[in-house]
Amino acid sequence: MRPERRHLRADAVAGLPGAISSVPDGMACAVLAGVNPIHGLYASFAGPVGGGLTSSTRLMVITTTGAASLAAGSAIEDVNPAERPQALFLLTVIAGAVMVLAGVARLGRYTRFVSHSVMIGFLTGIAVNIVFGQLADLTGAEAGGEFAVAKAIDVVAHPSRIDLASLVTGLAALGILIGLSRTRLSAVSALVALAIPTAGVIIAAADRVARVKDAGDIPRGIPLPQLPDLSQLSASVVTGALAVAAIVLVQGSGVAEAAPNRDGTASNPNQDFIAQGTGNIVSALFRGQPVGGSVGQTAINRAAGGRTRWAAIWSGLWMLAILAAFSGVVGLVAMPTLAAVLIFAAVRALRFAEVTSILRTGLTSQIAVVTTFCATLFLPVAAAVGIGVALSLLLQLNQEAMDLKVVQLSPAPGDRWKEQPPPKRLPNHRVTVLDVYGSLFYAGSRTLQVRLPDPVGAEAPTVVLRLRGRTSLGATFVKVVAEYSAALEAVGGRLYLSGVDREVADLLRRTGHVDVSGPVGIFEATELVGESTEQALRAAETWAVQQRRGTSDPDR
């Protein structure tokens, strides 16, 4: 954690562009959260410092993000505007605590269960929501509606409400952003887009154009820490905090993949969870809003030559200096310019190529991306996140169940096995060796039950079911094995399980549902691949021969 002298200068220089670009980004994200833009600036210094000190992905910048801000704003939109900041601080603390607990509990591996289709659908919906939601501020029009799409339609349907000066200011900011996006000034284009149109508004004395100070008093200087107000605790605050935590953790995992450590050490997702949680707690203590791993700010940090974690920390320290010197200027910024910054960033975040690729992948991916996108547009963000997480899990379980494949193994020359489709019905007095690909948990076991060859109508059929590599199996699988072995026994057959892990074998014996002394034989896995299956095959063939001869149950 100590700064390295040889990298100190490079990190300090790399932190400055990030701090400058965080000024418009932080203010714009506060607008999304529905609070005074100053709180976004507070988060832009507290998040990088608190998170940077503890992250394992050293160049990751933990600061304000559009998705987290929109989720927080959705959760507190019904709170009285005067009390909304305190509710936001409490939400941020709760979200931070959840992230820290997730890291301590080592839940980092579970982020992979959120499917790519669901995440792209959610992020696309967030971007579209931002564009639609900022049209009113961009045009200076009053808009009504329960969600962003309705507000945008209201603006378009009533053009007489549009304030010409506000519209010109917003379009000028958009023009600057577009014009500078492909130049060397792209890193500071958002700041220029705030400054020049705002200066024009001041010179023209266009008082009808809304300013940041209209949203409330702008405190001067450096903020002092304070504890959140627990009286603002509510169900919407808690669910909003959980939604913010889920969004931040999944996005942070993506940032870690895109910004590997320069020395080659692997990032620890659990430690990054703790870092993002720490950043949120520190942000809330300094009256800031939710923060998380930022794709854009991390990219700026890397491009500016950041070498260690102190590049991100310096970004926060530079922001603190900017606040101390220029906090009084914040109130003069024209609101249409902030709307322009948000719209430009949201449009650039749209991933049309990825959406097109997902739509071409198949029905499951199409359902995931469209459902999540629509939920994000027309439901509160917390509900959309819940639907996205639930949909990811359902798709995972469904895919595992559908991907299950049963094949028949037949001995081939050279001590090898040949795969072929299994028979629909078992042959009489013969051994059928089966192997299974796919998960055998829950629905997977039920799918196996449907795809196993039917023993009804056969005489003394014998089945060898290969289970090598299965280190744990659930109660559903035990029930399926018990029912299938009973069906085989009813027609004079037997079931042999080969390649069984020792712990799984002990489980099958303990349950009492599987009669391992009668219709089910268990052959535990050995170091030699295929050895237990060959043993089971010999035992099954002996059984089949003796059944054909009409002998009694043989002693294995």
C-alpha positions as CSV (number, residue, x, y, z in Angstrom):
1,M,0.0,0.0,0.0
2,R,2.9,2.4,0.5
3,P,3.7,4.5,-2.6
4,E,6.8,3.5,-4.5
5,R,9.2,6.4,-5.0
6,R,10.1,5.3,-8.6
7,H,6.4,5.5,-9.6
8,L,5.3,8.4,-7.5
9,R,5.6,11.0,-10.2
10,A,4.0,8.9,-12.9
11,D,1.1,8.1,-10.6
12,A,0.6,11.7,-9.5
13,V,0.5,12.9,-13.2
14,A,-1.8,10.0,-14.2
15,G,-4.3,10.9,-11.5
16,L,-4.8,14.5,-12.8
17,P,-6.7,13.7,-16.0
18,G,-9.0,11.4,-14.1
19,A,-9.8,14.0,-11.6
20,I,-10.5,16.6,-14.2
21,S,-12.8,14.3,-16.2
22,S,-14.5,13.3,-12.9
23,V,-15.8,16.8,-12.4
24,P,-18.5,16.6,-15.1
25,D,-19.0,12.8,-14.7
26,G,-19.6,13.1,-10.9
27,M,-22.0,16.0,-11.3
28,A,-23.9,14.2,-14.0
29,C,-24.2,11.0,-12.0
30,A,-25.6,13.1,-9.1
31,V,-28.3,14.4,-11.4
32,L,-29.2,10.7,-12.2
33,A,-29.4,10.0,-8.5
34,G,-31.7,13.0,-8.0
35,V,-29.5,15.0,-5.6
36,N,-27.4,18.1,-5.7
37,P,-24.4,17.6,-8.1
38,I,-22.0,18.5,-5.3
39,H,-22.6,15.0,-3.9
40,G,-21.3,13.4,-7.0
41,L,-18.0,15.4,-6.6
42,Y,-17.8,14.3,-3.0
43,A,-18.1,10.7,-4.2
44,S,-15.4,11.3,-6.8
45,F,-12.8,12.0,-4.3
46,A,-13.9,9.6,-1.5
47,G,-14.4,6.5,-3.7
48,P,-11.0,6.5,-5.4
49,V,-9.2,7.1,-2.1
50,G,-11.1,4.6,0.0
51,G,-11.4,2.0,-2.8
52,G,-7.9,2.5,-4.1
53,L,-6.2,1.7,-0.8
54,T,-7.8,-1.8,-0.7
55,S,-8.3,-3.0,-4.2
56,S,-6.4,-6.0,-5.7
57,T,-6.9,-4.6,-9.3
58,R,-4.5,-1.8,-8.7
59,L,-5.4,0.5,-11.6
60,M,-9.2,0.2,-11.1
61,V,-10.7,3.5,-10.3
62,I,-13.7,3.3,-7.9
63,T,-15.9,6.3,-8.6
64,T,-19.4,7.3,-9.7
65,T,-21.1,5.2,-12.4
66,G,-24.2,5.8,-14.4
67,A,-25.9,2.4,-13.7
68,A,-25.3,2.6,-9.9
69,S,-26.5,6.3,-9.8
70,L,-29.7,5.5,-11.8
71,A,-30.4,2.5,-9.5
72,A,-29.9,4.7,-6.4
73,G,-32.1,7.5,-7.9
74,S,-34.9,5.0,-8.7
75,A,-34.9,3.8,-5.1
76,I,-35.2,7.2,-3.5
77,E,-37.3,9.1,-6.1
78,D,-40.4,9.0,-3.8
79,V,-38.5,10.5,-0.9
80,N,-39.1,14.2,0.0
81,P,-36.4,16.2,-2.0
82,A,-35.2,17.8,1.2
83,E,-34.6,14.4,2.8
84,R,-33.3,12.7,-0.3
85,P,-29.6,13.3,0.3
86,Q,-29.8,11.7,3.7
87,A,-31.6,8.7,2.3
88,L,-29.0,8.4,-0.4
89,F,-26.1,8.4,2.1
90,L,-27.8,5.7,4.1
91,L,-28.4,3.6,0.9
92,T,-24.7,4.0,0.0
93,V,-23.6,2.8,3.4
94,I,-25.8,-0.2,3.3
95,A,-24.7,-1.0,-0.3
96,G,-21.1,-0.7,0.9
97,A,-21.6,-3.0,3.8
98,V,-23.2,-5.6,1.6
99,M,-20.2,-5.5,-0.8
100,V,-17.8,-5.9,2.1
101,L,-19.7,-8.9,3.4
102,A,-19.8,-10.4,-0.1
103,G,-16.1,-10.1,-0.2
104,V,-15.5,-11.6,3.2
105,A,-17.9,-14.4,2.4
106,R,-15.9,-15.0,-0.8
107,L,-18.9,-14.7,-3.2
108,G,-16.8,-13.4,-6.0
109,R,-17.1,-16.6,-8.0
110,Y,-20.9,-16.2,-8.2
111,T,-20.7,-13.2,-10.5
112,R,-20.2,-15.6,-13.4
113,F,-23.7,-16.8,-13.0
114,V,-25.0,-13.5,-14.3
115,S,-25.2,-14.2,-18.0
116,H,-23.7,-12.0,-20.6
117,S,-27.1,-11.6,-22.3
118,V,-28.8,-10.4,-19.1
119,M,-26.0,-7.9,-18.4
120,I,-26.0,-6.5,-21.9
121,G,-29.8,-6.2,-21.8
122,F,-29.6,-4.4,-18.5
123,L,-26.8,-2.0,-19.5
124,T,-28.5,-1.2,-22.8
125,G,-31.8,-0.5,-20.9
126,I,-29.8,1.8,-18.5
127,A,-28.3,3.7,-21.4
128,V,-31.6,4.2,-23.1
129,N,-33.2,5.2,-19.8
130,I,-30.5,7.9,-19.3
131,V,-31.1,9.3,-22.8
132,F,-34.8,9.5,-22.4
133,G,-34.6,10.7,-18.9
134,Q,-32.4,13.6,-19.7
135,L,-34.4,15.1,-22.6
136,A,-36.3,17.3,-20.2
137,D,-33.2,18.8,-18.7
138,L,-31.6,19.2,-22.2
139,T,-34.6,21.1,-23.5
140,G,-35.6,22.9,-20.3
141,A,-39.1,21.4,-20.6
142,E,-41.2,20.2,-17.7
143,A,-42.1,16.5,-18.3
144,G,-44.4,14.1,-16.5
145,G,-44.5,10.3,-16.4
146,E,-43.7,7.3,-14.2
147,F,-40.7,6.2,-16.2
148,A,-38.1,7.7,-18.5
149,V,-39.8,6.7,-21.8
150,A,-43.0,8.3,-20.7
151,K,-41.2,11.5,-19.8
152,A,-39.4,11.6,-23.2
153,I,-42.8,11.1,-25.0
154,D,-44.3,13.9,-22.9
155,V,-41.5,16.3,-24.0
156,V,-41.8,15.4,-27.7
157,A,-45.6,15.6,-27.6
158,H,-45.5,19.1,-26.1
159,P,-42.9,21.1,-28.0
160,S,-44.3,24.4,-26.8
161,R,-42.8,23.6,-23.4
162,I,-39.2,23.6,-24.7
163,D,-37.1,26.5,-23.7
164,L,-35.1,27.7,-26.7
165,A,-32.1,29.0,-24.7
166,S,-31.9,25.7,-22.7
167,L,-32.1,23.7,-26.0
168,V,-29.3,25.8,-27.6
169,T,-27.1,25.4,-24.5
170,G,-27.6,21.6,-24.4
171,L,-27.0,21.2,-28.2
172,A,-23.9,23.4,-28.0
173,A,-22.5,21.1,-25.3
174,L,-23.4,18.0,-27.4
175,G,-21.6,19.6,-30.4
176,I,-18.5,20.2,-28.3
177,L,-18.5,16.6,-27.0
178,I,-18.9,15.1,-30.5
179,G,-16.3,17.5,-32.0
180,L,-13.6,16.8,-29.4
181,S,-14.3,13.0,-29.0
182,R,-11.7,12.1,-31.7
183,T,-9.0,14.7,-30.7
184,R,-6.3,14.9,-28.1
185,L,-8.7,16.9,-26.0
186,S,-11.2,14.0,-25.7
187,A,-10.1,13.4,-22.0
188,V,-11.3,16.9,-21.1
189,S,-14.1,17.3,-23.6
190,A,-16.8,16.9,-21.0
191,L,-15.3,19.7,-18.9
192,V,-15.0,22.0,-22.0
193,A,-18.7,21.1,-22.8
194,L,-19.7,22.3,-19.4
195,A,-17.5,25.5,-19.3
196,I,-18.1,27.1,-22.8
197,P,-21.9,26.9,-23.0
198,T,-22.2,27.9,-19.3
199,A,-20.0,30.9,-20.0
200,G,-22.4,31.8,-22.9
201,V,-25.4,31.5,-20.6
202,I,-23.8,33.8,-18.1
203,I,-22.7,36.4,-20.7
204,A,-26.2,36.4,-22.3
205,A,-27.9,36.6,-18.9
206,A,-30.2,33.7,-19.9
207,D,-31.8,33.4,-16.5
208,R,-34.4,30.9,-17.8
209,V,-31.7,28.3,-18.2
210,A,-31.5,26.1,-15.1
211,R,-28.3,26.2,-13.1
212,V,-26.8,23.7,-10.6
213,K,-27.4,26.1,-7.8
214,D,-31.1,25.9,-8.4
215,A,-31.0,22.4,-7.0
216,G,-29.8,23.7,-3.6
217,D,-27.0,25.5,-1.9
218,I,-23.5,24.5,-2.9
219,P,-21.2,24.1,0.2
220,R,-17.8,25.6,-0.2
221,G,-14.6,23.9,0.6
222,I,-13.8,20.4,1.7
223,P,-16.7,18.3,3.2
224,L,-16.5,17.0,6.7
225,P,-17.5,13.4,7.5
226,Q,-20.9,12.7,9.1
227,L,-22.9,9.7,10.0
228,P,-26.0,8.8,7.9
229,D,-29.5,9.4,9.3
230,L,-31.0,6.1,10.3
231,S,-34.5,7.6,10.3
232,Q,-34.4,7.4,6.5
233,L,-34.3,3.6,6.6
234,S,-37.1,2.1,4.5
235,A,-37.8,-0.9,2.3
236,S,-37.0,1.0,-0.9
237,V,-33.7,2.2,0.5
238,V,-32.7,-1.4,1.4
239,T,-33.8,-2.9,-1.9
240,G,-32.1,-0.1,-3.7
241,A,-28.9,-0.7,-1.8
242,L,-29.1,-4.4,-2.7
243,A,-29.6,-3.5,-6.4
244,V,-26.7,-1.1,-6.3
245,A,-24.5,-3.7,-4.7
246,A,-25.4,-6.3,-7.4
247,I,-24.7,-3.8,-10.2
248,V,-21.4,-2.6,-8.8
249,L,-20.1,-6.1,-8.1
250,V,-20.8,-7.4,-11.5
251,Q,-19.5,-4.3,-13.3
252,G,-16.4,-4.3,-11.1
253,S,-15.6,-7.9,-12.2
254,G,-15.7,-6.7,-15.8
255,V,-13.4,-3.8,-15.0
256,A,-11.0,-6.1,-13.3
257,E,-10.8,-8.3,-16.4
258,A,-10.2,-5.3,-18.7
259,A,-7.5,-3.8,-16.5
260,P,-5.1,-6.6,-15.4
261,N,-2.3,-5.7,-13.0
262,R,0.9,-4.7,-14.8
263,D,3.1,-7.0,-12.9
264,G,1.0,-10.0,-13.9
265,T,-0.4,-10.8,-10.5
266,A,-4.0,-12.0,-10.7
267,S,-6.8,-9.9,-9.3
268,N,-8.8,-11.2,-6.4
269,P,-12.5,-10.6,-7.0
270,N,-13.3,-11.0,-3.3
271,Q,-10.8,-8.3,-2.4
272,D,-12.2,-6.1,-5.1
273,F,-15.6,-6.6,-3.6
274,I,-14.2,-5.3,-0.2
275,A,-12.5,-2.4,-2.0
276,Q,-15.7,-1.3,-3.7
277,G,-17.6,-1.7,-0.4
278,T,-15.0,0.4,1.4
279,G,-15.2,3.1,-1.3
280,N,-19.0,3.3,-0.8
281,I,-18.7,3.5,3.0
282,V,-16.1,6.3,2.8
283,S,-18.2,8.0,0.1
284,A,-21.3,8.0,2.3
285,L,-19.4,9.3,5.3
286,F,-18.3,12.3,3.2
287,R,-21.9,12.8,1.9
288,G,-21.2,11.1,-1.4
289,Q,-23.3,8.8,-3.5
290,P,-22.7,5.1,-4.6
291,V,-19.5,4.3,-6.4
292,G,-18.1,1.3,-8.2
293,G,-15.4,0.2,-10.6
294,S,-15.6,2.6,-13.5
295,V,-14.8,1.4,-17.0
296,G,-14.1,4.9,-18.3
297,Q,-12.1,6.3,-15.4
298,T,-10.0,3.1,-15.3
299,A,-9.3,3.4,-19.0
300,I,-8.2,7.0,-18.5
301,N,-6.0,5.9,-15.6
302,R,-4.2,3.3,-17.7
303,A,-3.9,5.6,-20.8
304,A,-2.4,8.3,-18.6
305,G,0.4,6.0,-17.5
306,G,-0.7,4.9,-14.0
307,R,1.6,2.4,-12.5
308,T,0.3,1.5,-9.1
309,R,-2.8,1.8,-7.0
310,W,-1.7,5.3,-6.1
311,A,-2.7,6.6,-9.5
312,A,-6.3,6.1,-8.5
313,I,-5.7,7.5,-5.1
314,W,-4.1,10.6,-6.6
315,S,-7.2,11.0,-8.7
316,G,-9.2,11.3,-5.6
317,L,-6.7,13.7,-3.9
318,W,-6.6,15.9,-7.0
319,M,-10.4,16.0,-6.9
320,L,-10.2,17.1,-3.2
321,A,-7.9,20.0,-4.3
322,I,-10.4,21.0,-7.1
323,L,-13.2,21.0,-4.5
324,A,-11.2,23.2,-2.1
325,A,-10.4,25.7,-4.9
326,F,-13.5,25.7,-7.2
327,S,-16.5,24.4,-5.3
328,G,-18.1,27.9,-5.5
329,V,-18.1,27.7,-9.3
330,V,-20.1,24.5,-9.4
331,G,-23.4,26.3,-8.8
332,L,-23.0,28.3,-12.0
333,V,-23.0,25.2,-14.3
334,A,-26.0,25.1,-16.7
335,M,-28.1,22.0,-16.2
336,P,-28.6,21.4,-20.0
337,T,-24.8,20.8,-20.3
338,L,-24.9,18.1,-17.6
339,A,-27.8,16.5,-19.5
340,A,-25.7,16.6,-22.7
341,V,-22.8,14.9,-20.9
342,L,-25.1,12.1,-19.7
343,I,-26.7,11.6,-23.1
344,F,-23.4,11.5,-24.9
345,A,-22.0,9.0,-22.5
346,A,-25.1,6.9,-22.6
347,V,-25.1,6.8,-26.5
348,R,-21.4,5.8,-26.5
349,A,-22.2,3.0,-24.0
350,L,-24.7,1.4,-26.3
351,R,-23.3,-1.9,-27.6
352,F,-25.2,-2.4,-30.9
353,A,-22.7,-5.0,-32.1
354,E,-23.0,-7.1,-29.0
355,V,-26.8,-6.9,-28.9
356,T,-26.9,-8.0,-32.6
357,S,-24.6,-10.9,-31.9
358,I,-26.7,-12.0,-28.9
359,L,-29.9,-11.8,-30.9
360,R,-28.3,-14.1,-33.5
361,T,-27.1,-16.6,-30.9
362,G,-30.4,-18.3,-30.2
363,L,-33.8,-18.2,-28.5
364,T,-32.5,-18.4,-24.9
365,S,-30.2,-15.5,-25.4
366,Q,-32.9,-13.5,-27.2
367,I,-35.3,-14.0,-24.3
368,A,-32.7,-13.0,-21.8
369,V,-31.6,-9.7,-23.5
370,V,-35.1,-8.6,-24.5
371,T,-36.7,-9.4,-21.1
372,T,-34.0,-7.6,-19.1
373,F,-34.0,-4.6,-21.5
374,C,-37.8,-4.2,-21.2
375,A,-37.7,-4.7,-17.4
376,T,-35.1,-1.9,-17.1
377,L,-37.2,0.4,-19.2
378,F,-40.5,0.0,-17.5
379,L,-39.8,-1.1,-14.0
380,P,-37.8,0.3,-11.1
381,V,-34.2,-0.5,-11.4
382,A,-34.2,-2.6,-8.2
383,A,-36.9,-4.8,-9.7
384,A,-35.1,-5.0,-13.1
385,V,-31.9,-6.1,-11.3
386,G,-33.9,-8.8,-9.4
387,I,-35.5,-10.0,-12.6
388,G,-32.1,-10.1,-14.3
389,V,-30.4,-12.1,-11.5
390,A,-33.4,-14.5,-11.3
391,L,-33.5,-14.9,-15.1
392,S,-29.7,-15.6,-15.1
393,L,-30.1,-18.4,-12.6
394,L,-33.1,-19.9,-14.4
395,L,-31.3,-19.8,-17.7
396,Q,-28.3,-21.5,-16.1
397,L,-30.4,-24.3,-14.7
398,N,-32.4,-24.7,-17.9
399,Q,-29.3,-24.8,-20.0
400,E,-27.6,-27.3,-17.7
401,A,-30.7,-29.5,-17.9
402,M,-31.1,-29.1,-21.7
403,D,-27.4,-29.7,-22.3
404,L,-27.4,-33.1,-20.6
405,K,-26.6,-35.8,-23.1
406,V,-26.6,-39.6,-22.7
407,V,-24.5,-41.7,-25.0
408,Q,-23.9,-45.5,-25.3
409,L,-20.3,-46.7,-25.0
410,S,-19.3,-49.8,-27.0
411,P,-15.8,-51.5,-26.7
412,A,-13.6,-50.7,-29.8
413,P,-10.3,-52.2,-30.9
414,G,-7.2,-51.0,-29.1
415,D,-8.9,-50.9,-25.6
416,R,-10.9,-47.9,-26.7
417,W,-14.6,-47.0,-26.5
418,K,-16.9,-45.9,-29.3
419,E,-19.8,-43.4,-28.6
420,Q,-23.2,-43.8,-30.2
421,P,-26.8,-42.8,-29.5
422,P,-28.4,-44.8,-26.8
423,P,-31.2,-47.2,-27.5
424,K,-34.7,-46.0,-26.7
425,R,-35.5,-49.4,-25.2
426,L,-33.1,-51.8,-23.5
427,P,-32.3,-55.1,-25.3
428,N,-33.0,-58.5,-23.7
429,H,-30.3,-60.2,-21.7
430,R,-27.6,-57.7,-22.8
431,V,-25.4,-55.1,-21.2
432,T,-25.8,-51.4,-22.2
433,V,-23.0,-49.1,-21.1
434,L,-24.0,-45.4,-20.8
435,D,-22.1,-42.2,-20.2
436,V,-23.6,-38.8,-19.3
437,Y,-22.5,-35.3,-20.2
438,G,-23.8,-32.3,-18.3
439,S,-25.0,-31.4,-14.8
440,L,-26.9,-33.9,-12.7
441,F,-28.2,-31.5,-10.2
442,Y,-31.9,-30.8,-9.8
443,A,-33.4,-30.5,-13.3
444,G,-30.4,-32.3,-14.8
445,S,-31.3,-35.4,-12.9
446,R,-34.9,-35.3,-14.1
447,T,-33.6,-34.8,-17.7
448,L,-31.4,-37.9,-17.2
449,Q,-34.5,-39.8,-16.0
450,V,-36.3,-39.0,-19.2
451,R,-33.4,-39.8,-21.5
452,L,-32.4,-43.2,-20.0
453,P,-33.4,-46.2,-22.1
454,D,-36.8,-47.6,-21.0
455,P,-36.5,-51.1,-19.4
456,V,-40.3,-51.8,-19.7
457,G,-40.9,-54.8,-21.9
458,A,-37.3,-56.0,-21.8
459,E,-36.1,-59.3,-20.2
460,A,-33.2,-59.1,-17.7
461,P,-31.6,-56.0,-19.2
462,T,-28.4,-54.7,-17.5
463,V,-27.2,-51.1,-17.5
464,V,-23.7,-49.8,-16.6
465,L,-23.9,-46.0,-15.9
466,R,-20.6,-44.2,-15.9
467,L,-20.2,-41.4,-13.3
468,R,-16.5,-40.6,-13.4
469,G,-15.7,-37.0,-12.3
470,R,-18.9,-36.5,-10.3
471,T,-17.7,-35.4,-6.9
472,S,-21.1,-34.5,-5.5
473,L,-24.7,-35.5,-6.3
474,G,-27.9,-34.3,-4.8
475,A,-31.1,-36.0,-3.5
476,T,-32.8,-35.7,-6.8
477,F,-30.2,-37.9,-8.5
478,V,-30.4,-40.5,-5.7
479,K,-34.2,-40.7,-6.2
480,V,-33.8,-41.1,-9.9
481,V,-31.2,-43.9,-9.5
482,A,-33.5,-45.6,-7.0
483,E,-36.5,-45.5,-9.3
484,Y,-34.5,-46.6,-12.4
485,S,-32.9,-49.5,-10.5
486,A,-36.4,-50.5,-9.3
487,A,-37.7,-50.5,-12.8
488,L,-34.8,-52.7,-13.9
489,E,-35.3,-55.1,-11.1
490,A,-39.0,-55.4,-12.0
491,V,-38.0,-56.9,-15.3
492,G,-35.2,-59.0,-13.9
493,G,-32.4,-56.5,-14.6
494,R,-29.7,-54.8,-12.7
495,L,-27.9,-51.4,-12.6
496,Y,-24.2,-50.9,-12.2
497,L,-22.6,-47.5,-11.4
498,S,-19.0,-47.2,-12.4
499,G,-16.3,-44.5,-11.9
500,V,-18.1,-43.5,-8.6
501,D,-16.2,-41.1,-6.4
502,R,-15.6,-42.5,-2.9
503,E,-17.7,-39.8,-1.2
504,V,-20.5,-40.2,-3.6
505,A,-20.4,-44.0,-3.0
506,D,-20.7,-43.4,0.7
507,L,-23.6,-41.0,0.1
508,L,-25.5,-43.6,-1.9
509,R,-24.9,-46.2,0.8
510,R,-26.0,-43.9,3.6
511,T,-29.3,-42.7,2.0
512,G,-30.8,-46.2,2.1
513,H,-32.8,-45.4,-1.0
514,V,-30.3,-47.4,-3.2
515,D,-30.0,-51.1,-2.5
516,V,-26.3,-51.6,-3.2
517,S,-26.5,-55.2,-2.0
518,G,-29.1,-56.1,-4.5
519,P,-30.2,-54.4,-7.8
520,V,-27.5,-51.8,-7.8
521,G,-23.7,-52.5,-8.0
522,I,-21.2,-49.7,-7.3
523,F,-17.6,-49.7,-8.7
524,E,-15.5,-46.9,-7.3
525,A,-13.2,-44.9,-9.6
526,T,-9.5,-45.8,-9.7
527,E,-6.5,-43.8,-11.0
528,L,-6.7,-45.7,-14.3
529,V,-9.5,-44.2,-16.5
530,G,-11.9,-46.8,-17.6
531,E,-10.8,-49.5,-15.2
532,S,-13.9,-49.4,-13.0
533,T,-16.2,-49.4,-16.1
534,E,-14.5,-52.5,-17.4
535,Q,-14.9,-54.2,-14.0
536,A,-18.6,-53.2,-14.0
537,L,-19.0,-54.5,-17.6
538,R,-17.5,-57.9,-16.7
539,A,-19.8,-58.2,-13.7
540,A,-22.8,-57.2,-15.8
541,E,-22.0,-59.6,-18.6
542,T,-21.6,-62.4,-16.0
543,W,-25.0,-61.5,-14.6
544,A,-26.6,-61.4,-18.1
545,V,-25.1,-64.9,-19.0
546,Q,-26.4,-66.4,-15.8
547,Q,-29.8,-64.9,-16.3
548,R,-30.0,-66.4,-19.8
549,R,-29.1,-69.8,-18.3
550,G,-31.8,-69.3,-15.6
551,T,-29.4,-69.3,-12.6
552,S,-30.1,-67.4,-9.4
553,D,-28.6,-64.1,-8.3
554,P,-24.8,-64.5,-8.7
555,D,-22.3,-63.6,-6.1
556,R,-20.1,-60.8,-7.5
